[in-house]
Amino acid sequence: MSAAIEKYVDVATLIGSEKPVNPVYCIYPHIYSEVAGEFLQGFPGRVLYAVKANPNPDILKLLIDSGIQHFDCASLPEIELVHALAPQASKYLMIPTRIRGAAEKAQTDFGVRHFLVDHLSGLGQLEKEIDTSQAVIFARMAVHHESAMEDLSARFGAPPEEMPELLHAIKASGAEPAFAFNVGSSVTDPEAYRHALSVTRSVLEQLPFKLRLLDVGGGYPKSYPGFIVPGLDKYFNAIEKSLGDLPLAGNAEVLGEPGRALAAPGMSAVVEVILRKDNRLFLNDGMFGIFWVLRIDGPDRFPVRVFRDGEVMTGASRPFQLNGPTCDSTDTLPGLVDLPIDIRAGDYLEFGNIGAYSLGGRSDYNGYYSDRIVTITKVTERPPLVEN
């Protein structure tokens, strides 16, 4: 991690000693080590961290130090970021739409070998930029399941019936053909992967050649208040059991692209209550800041605990509506949150499970923006979490 990052034993010490005016985002290194280990030990194949979930360099370095050596990148800047931290790590440009010249630079400057297309026209563009004889090109199939909170095949992916032609064309280009899909974001039922792999089997059975690499994408969820999902082991088991009857090469390997599952648990957001109006609280961070991801279908709130004078508050509670600090009428968090009845301006809230899709999407709308990130060093300290 950066030598300049501030360190605190725990959140209570941070709040008690400073009473921070602006939001503070807290990294828990030991939590990131735990979740990386869970995925590396449990997932039945190669683990690619989806950089888009949280591109913070300190978090990337924690994941690298915990054993993550493969990275799902969606742009050249993400590749450059990973390369600066770990030149030997494997970077994958796994998006079918690319800025012109990005694929060429990724291959020549950063040794990227793995690319992705979902249409013959995209393959033609890619062939003009890279040495296909030195590349693996994944064909991405469109497949969705109703248990996913977001359909990631609405814009990307070839229909199953078009996949054989696309895979034949990739092979003819001189590249190694490979297969990919993504069933969606925050998938609430492991059955989604069984379904997608069943569709995959129907495509693979039409091919006269066998594939070595199969990317089953992301979607691995975490639990939040009011949004409880199965444990990751259920998803790993579903994938592993469904791989058995696929007509793949003898040395086949499955790839997974976790983002939320790795990024979410190890970061929290500490914010201050700046105004109370009856059951409405106004915070110094909101929907244009760290909570922007709540605009997407899925969880509507994060686990939380309240501090006053550096101590955790307990006792009777009631539901409160939470609002951000901007002048925009949409700056209201969607879910009601149970908080102490006597909560007031000057109290602090620590929201856990905040690490996924939070830092990367913040804006400085109305001038409200914080970029202060600290590390919590006490290994027995845990942010507010909802366990799977």
Secondary structure, DSSP 8 states (H G I E B T S, - for coil): --TTSEEES-HHHHHHHH--SS-EEEE-HHHHHHHHHHHHHHSSSEEEEEGGG---HHHHHHHHHTT--EEEESSHHHHHHHHHH-TTSEEEE--S---TTHHHHHHHHH---EEEESSHHHHHHHHTTS-GGG-EEEEEE----TTEEE-TTSSS-B-GGGHHHHHHHHHHTTSEEEEEE---EEE--THHHHHHHHHHHHHHTT-SS--SEEE--------BTTB----HHHHHHHHHHHHTT----TT-EEEE--SHHHHSTTEEEEEEEEEEETTEEEESS-TTTTTGGGGSSS-----EEEEETTEE--S-EEEEEEE-SSS-TT-B-SS-EEEETT--TT-EEEE-S--SSSGGG---GGG-----EEEE--TT---S----
